[in-house]
């Protein structure tokens, strides 16, 4: 699993942040490590130095092998709430995608069993 982490000019990118984000993603998506090839995480501070409620945005793009990328966003009042909210959304989205592949709607056609002739005769009399 390749993990790429980016920040805007208002959020300091550090080794501590990179280690933290990698640890959180590995912990949450370890069971899907064979299916997901790449994560791209982007943090942005909407209001910059002005502050404000829920102004940290975390965008995570996951690339499942052979499928279209899945992108989620979550806003929080700090990096921790933003990343955890985005991870929760991503888990639900990826599980939905994987469920659709494993159990496609419609499935194989099944024919209703035909009634035996004696059953039909009993109904008619």
Secondary structure as a PSIPRED ss2 file (coil, helix, strand):
# PSIPRED VFORMAT (PSIPRED V4.0)

   1 X C   1.000  0.000  0.000
   2 X E   0.000  0.000  1.000
   3 X E   0.000  0.000  1.000
   4 X E   0.000  0.000  1.000
   5 X E   0.000  0.000  1.000
   6 X E   0.000  0.000  1.000
   7 X E   0.000  0.000  1.000
   8 X C   1.000  0.000  0.000
   9 X C   1.000  0.000  0.000
  10 X C   1.000  0.000  0.000
  11 X C   1.000  0.000  0.000
  12 X C   1.000  0.000  0.000
  13 X C   1.000  0.000  0.000
  14 X C   1.000  0.000  0.000
  15 X H   0.000  1.000  0.000
  16 X H   0.000  1.000  0.000
  17 X H   0.000  1.000  0.000
  18 X H   0.000  1.000  0.000
  19 X H   0.000  1.000  0.000
  20 X H   0.000  1.000  0.000
  21 X H   0.000  1.000  0.000
  22 X H   0.000  1.000  0.000
  23 X H   0.000  1.000  0.000
  24 X H   0.000  1.000  0.000
  25 X H   0.000  1.000  0.000
  26 X H   0.000  1.000  0.000
  27 X H   0.000  1.000  0.000
  28 X H   0.000  1.000  0.000
  29 X H   0.000  1.000  0.000
  30 X H   0.000  1.000  0.000
  31 X H   0.000  1.000  0.000
  32 X H   0.000  1.000  0.000
  33 X C   1.000  0.000  0.000
  34 X C   1.000  0.000  0.000
  35 X C   1.000  0.000  0.000
  36 X E   0.000  0.000  1.000
  37 X E   0.000  0.000  1.000
  38 X E   0.000  0.000  1.000
  39 X E   0.000  0.000  1.000
  40 X E   0.000  0.000  1.000
  41 X E   0.000  0.000  1.000
  42 X E   0.000  0.000  1.000
  43 X E   0.000  0.000  1.000
  44 X E   0.000  0.000  1.000
  45 X E   0.000  0.000  1.000
  46 X C   1.000  0.000  0.000
  47 X C   1.000  0.000  0.000
  48 X H   0.000  1.000  0.000
  49 X H   0.000  1.000  0.000
  50 X H   0.000  1.000  0.000
  51 X C   1.000  0.000  0.000
  52 X C   1.000  0.000  0.000
  53 X C   1.000  0.000  0.000
  54 X C   1.000  0.000  0.000
  55 X C   1.000  0.000  0.000
  56 X E   0.000  0.000  1.000
  57 X E   0.000  0.000  1.000
  58 X E   0.000  0.000  1.000
  59 X E   0.000  0.000  1.000
  60 X E   0.000  0.000  1.000
  61 X E   0.000  0.000  1.000
  62 X E   0.000  0.000  1.000
  63 X E   0.000  0.000  1.000
  64 X E   0.000  0.000  1.000
  65 X C   1.000  0.000  0.000
  66 X C   1.000  0.000  0.000
  67 X C   1.000  0.000  0.000
  68 X C   1.000  0.000  0.000
  69 X C   1.000  0.000  0.000
  70 X E   0.000  0.000  1.000
  71 X E   0.000  0.000  1.000
  72 X E   0.000  0.000  1.000
  73 X E   0.000  0.000  1.000
  74 X E   0.000  0.000  1.000
  75 X E   0.000  0.000  1.000
  76 X E   0.000  0.000  1.000
  77 X C   1.000  0.000  0.000
  78 X C   1.000  0.000  0.000
  79 X H   0.000  1.000  0.000
  80 X H   0.000  1.000  0.000
  81 X H   0.000  1.000  0.000
  82 X H   0.000  1.000  0.000
  83 X H   0.000  1.000  0.000
  84 X H   0.000  1.000  0.000
  85 X H   0.000  1.000  0.000
  86 X H   0.000  1.000  0.000
  87 X H   0.000  1.000  0.000
  88 X H   0.000  1.000  0.000
  89 X H   0.000  1.000  0.000
  90 X H   0.000  1.000  0.000
  91 X H   0.000  1.000  0.000
  92 X H   0.000  1.000  0.000
  93 X H   0.000  1.000  0.000
  94 X H   0.000  1.000  0.000
  95 X H   0.000  1.000  0.000
  96 X H   0.000  1.000  0.000
  97 X H   0.000  1.000  0.000
  98 X H   0.000  1.000  0.000
  99 X H   0.000  1.000  0.000
 100 X H   0.000  1.000  0.000
 101 X H   0.000  1.000  0.000
 102 X H   0.000  1.000  0.000
 103 X C   1.000  0.000  0.000
 104 X C   1.000  0.000  0.000
 105 X C   1.000  0.000  0.000
 106 X C   1.000  0.000  0.000
 107 X C   1.000  0.000  0.000
 108 X C   1.000  0.000  0.000
 109 X C   1.000  0.000  0.000
 110 X C   1.000  0.000  0.000
 111 X C   1.000  0.000  0.000
 112 X C   1.000  0.000  0.000
 113 X C   1.000  0.000  0.000
 114 X C   1.000  0.000  0.000
 115 X C   1.000  0.000  0.000
 116 X C   1.000  0.000  0.000
 117 X H   0.000  1.000  0.000
 118 X H   0.000  1.000  0.000
 119 X H   0.000  1.000  0.000
 120 X H   0.000  1.000  0.000
 121 X H   0.000  1.000  0.000
 122 X H   0.000  1.000  0.000
 123 X H   0.000  1.000  0.000
 124 X H   0.000  1.000  0.000
 125 X C   1.000  0.000  0.000
